Amino acid sequence: QAKYLTISPQLNVIGEERELPGLSVEEIGDWVRQAIGKDRLQPQLKAIRQASGGLPQLLEAWIANWKKRGGEPDIAELRDGKALDKYFKERLNSLSKEAREFAYRLSILMDPLTLDDYCRLVEITGGQVDPTGCQSLMKELEDHLIFGNKWWFRHEKIQSFVERQLHPELKIKYHKAAAALFEEKLKDK
């Protein structure tokens, strides 16, 4: 299992970021076999691959969750992502208050922004952060495996979890702030 924990879901190719396809069905089979001590049938492994995208961090969370719980692994838990909520909550709670609030603000976005735009979004929502502080928050999110290496959520299930933690009023506030940011950007063009 240890060798899979070092696999990064990104690959640098001549300065560009390229998505890797994730772990293969065979690699997932090896990992599951090591974790539970028995083989899984090929259709089960394919279902695990499809539900996880082969992302090691999701598989790690899923395996850790059902090992604590005991019994047989439930692929439906991996599919809906709810079983990973405790794992994601631990990650989110390990952040500083500032980084957690930063993650909440960004969770409503569809795509990553530039560093300046992230800072502006924080200002619009009533916060204060300079580019150095913003970069520091990004680094903290990366260190706690919330963000990947492109200043964005490591996986949509993590982003979805963070967004679900928002109070509805805050969610509306952050959506309005994002709309204001994009309106500003359009005016500048």
Residue, then its C-alpha position, 0 to 999 in steps of 0.5 A: q500500500a505504501k507505494y500507492l500513497t506516493i502516487s500523485p494524480q498529476l504529471n508534469v509534462i514539459g511544464e504542463e499539468r496533465e491528469l493521470p488516469g489514476l490507479s489501474v484496476e490491478e493496482i487497486g486490486d493489490w491495494v485492497r488485497q493488502a488492506i483486507g487480506k483477500d482478493r476481490l472479483q474483477p467486476q468489484l474492482k472495476a466498480i471501485r475504480q469507477a467510483s474512485g477514479g483511481l485516486p489514491q487519496l479517496l481509496e485511502a480514506w474509503i479503506a481507512n473508514w471501513k477498516k475502523r467500522g469493520g465488516e465488508p467494504d461498501i462500494a456504495e459509500l465510495r460512490d456517494g462520497k458520504a462515507l468520506d465525510k468524516y475523513f474530509k471533516e478531520r482534514l478541514n478541522s485541522l486547518s487554521k480558522e483563516a484557511r478553513e474560511f478561505a476554503y469555504r469561500l472558494s468551495i462555491l466556485m466552478d474553476p480555480l482563479t488567479l492569486d489576485d482574484y482569490c484575494r479580491l474574492v476574500e475582500i468582497t466577502g469582507g475579509q482582508v488578505d494580501p497576496t502573500g497571505c493568500q499564498s500562505l493559505m493556499k499552501e496550508l490547504e495543499d499541506h492538509l490535502i484539501f488542495g492539489n498542486k494547481w491551487w484547487f480542490r484535490h477532488e470534487k468530492i472534497q469540494s462538495f463536502v466543504e461546500r455542504q458545510l456552509h450555512p445557506e446564508l453564507k453560501i448565498k453571500y459567497h455566490k454574490a461575491a463571486a458574481a461581483l468579482f466576475e462582473e468586475k472582471l468583465k467591466d475591465k475588458 
